[in-house]
Amino acid sequence: MKNNIKPALILVLSVLLTWNVYLTYQLTTIPKGGNGNENTTVEKVVTEFETDVVKVVDEVKNKVVSVITEKQGRVAGSGSGIVYKNEKGIVHIVTNHHVIDGGTKHIVRFSDGQEIAAEVLGSDPYTDLALLKVEADLDIKAFKLGDSEKLNVGEFVVAMGSPLGVEFENSTTFGIISGKNRVVPVDLDGDGVSDWDMVVVQTDAAINPGNSGGALVNMAGELIGINSMKISSNKVEGMGFSIPVNEVVPIVEQLAQNGKVVYPQIGISAISIENLNIFQRNYYKIPEDVTSGVFVVELSGNSPAKKAGIKEGDIITKFNKETINTFKDFRRELYKNKPGDKVKLEINRFGEKVDAEVTLQ
């Protein structure tokens, strides 16, 4: 019986060995991750995704610059900027107002390492924009401008600039549009109280100190925003903000023409009702039930407000039908207009509603 078992055992071992060889062959020839078609599709998607971003960065990287600010012969800080125009040896650079504020000398460093002194043509603290001029014959095309009104939440974007200084110039981060028309309060005079609201685009593309003034770019390689600020907190991650390009263009054009932004004047000194203490409220005889609006403290000369019949002690509650709670609200609505425009104000005059039409100056 033993003689019969031995041949049978040899046969079983031979079959198992053959099957093992076959399985080994199959495993070495099957593509990883599934069948060949699925693998090809995945690789194609990843390749196209990476190529789009690389293509955009390669197309615009020389349009992004570093801006170095000096004060009394020493470097006081640095930020970023973008090539806005390049015509006949004159290059216009857009950056943030806070990048160049307080500086006595400004240097623009281009992506090829060339550093050229720049002249400040104008800046505006409210919009946080500044325009520089560099005289040089440079082979750099200006940014193509996109349309920030057409941005979609979730759209891919690239942020470019020089975070933490020129050592990291032309750094690139990638993300999406996280929100549109965000209103961010800012403190312009450093008193710890917000006195202006900026309307901005929110992105989760990393924006760090030094990125200010740099570019926010869509996947068509178009400029859609000027990076301006971020929320810095241990509890917050990925909340950066850019000034929409549609807001940038009219401001920059005014800076180019006038060296400043010409805001309309109404001719009043005023304060938010909410900022008055109990002694001031008693002095100005403001009723307890009045908790919002703008109190007119003083009228200047032959001002537009005075001509329209506005009086000291009036409380402005509406501006062109928009409710006014604070002086910040009032200034925002005022600056939506231009000199010569007529605006309608609703006033609380000792409890009586009064309408006034003012021609801004």
Secondary structure in CASP SS format (residue, H / E / C, confidence):
PFRMAT SS
TARGET T0000
AUTHOR 0000-0000-0000
METHOD secondary structure of the structure
MODEL  1
M C 1.00
K H 1.00
N H 1.00
N H 1.00
I H 1.00
K H 1.00
P H 1.00
A H 1.00
L H 1.00
I H 1.00
L H 1.00
V H 1.00
L H 1.00
S H 1.00
V H 1.00
L H 1.00
L H 1.00
T H 1.00
W H 1.00
N H 1.00
V H 1.00
Y H 1.00
L H 1.00
T H 1.00
Y H 1.00
Q H 1.00
L H 1.00
T H 1.00
T H 1.00
I C 1.00
P C 1.00
K C 1.00
G C 1.00
G C 1.00
N C 1.00
G H 1.00
N H 1.00
E H 1.00
N H 1.00
T H 1.00
T H 1.00
V H 1.00
E H 1.00
K H 1.00
V H 1.00
V H 1.00
T H 1.00
E H 1.00
F H 1.00
E H 1.00
T H 1.00
D H 1.00
V H 1.00
V H 1.00
K H 1.00
V H 1.00
V H 1.00
D H 1.00
E H 1.00
V H 1.00
K H 1.00
N H 1.00
K H 1.00
V E 1.00
V E 1.00
S E 1.00
V E 1.00
I E 1.00
T E 1.00
E E 1.00
K E 1.00
Q C 1.00
G C 1.00
R E 1.00
V E 1.00
A E 1.00
G E 1.00
S E 1.00
G E 1.00
S E 1.00
G E 1.00
I E 1.00
V E 1.00
Y E 1.00
K E 1.00
N E 1.00
E E 1.00
K C 1.00
G C 1.00
I E 1.00
V E 1.00
H E 1.00
I E 1.00
V E 1.00
T E 1.00
N C 1.00
H H 1.00
H H 1.00
V H 1.00
I H 1.00
D C 1.00
G C 1.00
G C 1.00
T C 1.00
K E 1.00
H E 1.00
I E 1.00
V E 1.00
R E 1.00
F C 1.00
S C 1.00
D C 1.00
G C 1.00
Q C 1.00
E E 1.00
I E 1.00
A E 1.00
A E 1.00
E E 1.00
V E 1.00
L E 1.00
G E 1.00
S E 1.00
D E 1.00
P C 1.00
Y C 1.00
T C 1.00
D C 1.00
L E 1.00
A E 1.00
L E 1.00
L E 1.00
K E 1.00
V E 1.00
E E 1.00
A C 1.00
D C 1.00
L C 1.00
D C 1.00
I C 1.00
K C 1.00
A C 1.00
F C 1.00
K E 1.00
L E 1.00
G C 1.00
D C 1.00
S H 1.00
E H 1.00
K H 1.00
L C 1.00
N C 1.00
V C 1.00
G C 1.00
E C 1.00
F E 1.00
V E 1.00
V E 1.00
A E 1.00
M E 1.00
G E 1.00
S C 1.00
P C 1.00
L C 1.00
G C 1.00
V H 1.00
E H 1.00
F H 1.00
E C 1.00
N C 1.00
S E 1.00
T E 1.00
T E 1.00
F E 1.00
G E 1.00
I E 1.00
I E 1.00
S E 1.00
G E 1.00
K E 1.00
N E 1.00
R E 1.00
V E 1.00
V E 1.00
P E 1.00
V E 1.00
D C 1.00
L C 1.00
D C 1.00
G C 1.00
D C 1.00
G C 1.00
V C 1.00
S C 1.00
D C 1.00
W E 1.00
D E 1.00
M E 1.00
V E 1.00
V E 1.00
V E 1.00
Q E 1.00
T E 1.00
D C 1.00
A C 1.00
A C 1.00
I C 1.00
N C 1.00
P C 1.00
G C 1.00
N C 1.00
S C 1.00
G C 1.00
G C 1.00
A E 1.00
L E 1.00
V E 1.00
N E 1.00
M C 1.00
A C 1.00
G C 1.00
E E 1.00
L E 1.00
I E 1.00
G E 1.00
I E 1.00
N E 1.00
S E 1.00
M E 1.00
K E 1.00
I C 1.00
S C 1.00
S C 1.00
N C 1.00
K C 1.00
V C 1.00
E C 1.00
G C 1.00
M C 1.00
G E 1.00
F E 1.00
S E 1.00
I E 1.00
P E 1.00
V H 1.00
N H 1.00
E H 1.00
V H 1.00
V H 1.00
P H 1.00
I H 1.00
V H 1.00
E H 1.00
Q H 1.00
L H 1.00
A H 1.00
Q H 1.00
N H 1.00
G C 1.00
K C 1.00
V C 1.00
V C 1.00
Y C 1.00
P C 1.00
Q C 1.00
I C 1.00
G C 1.00
I E 1.00
S E 1.00
A E 1.00
I E 1.00
S E 1.00
I H 1.00
E H 1.00
N H 1.00
L C 1.00
N C 1.00
I H 1.00
F H 1.00
Q H 1.00
R H 1.00
N H 1.00
Y H 1.00
Y C 1.00
K C 1.00
I C 1.00
P C 1.00
E C 1.00
D C 1.00
V C 1.00
T C 1.00
S C 1.00
G C 1.00
V E 1.00
F E 1.00
V E 1.00
V E 1.00
E E 1.00
L E 1.00
S C 1.00
G C 1.00
N C 1.00
S C 1.00
P H 1.00
A H 1.00
K H 1.00
K H 1.00
A C 1.00
G C 1.00
I C 1.00
K C 1.00
E C 1.00
G C 1.00
D C 1.00
I E 1.00
I E 1.00
T E 1.00
K E 1.00
F E 1.00
N C 1.00
K C 1.00
E E 1.00
T E 1.00
I C 1.00
N C 1.00
T C 1.00
F H 1.00
K H 1.00
D H 1.00
F H 1.00
R H 1.00
R H 1.00
E H 1.00
L H 1.00
Y C 1.00
K C 1.00
N C 1.00
K C 1.00
P C 1.00
G C 1.00
D C 1.00
K E 1.00
V E 1.00
K E 1.00
L E 1.00
E E 1.00
I E 1.00
N E 1.00
R E 1.00
F C 1.00
G C 1.00
E E 1.00
K E 1.00
V E 1.00
D E 1.00
A E 1.00
E E 1.00
V E 1.00
T E 1.00
L C 1.00
Q C 1.00
END
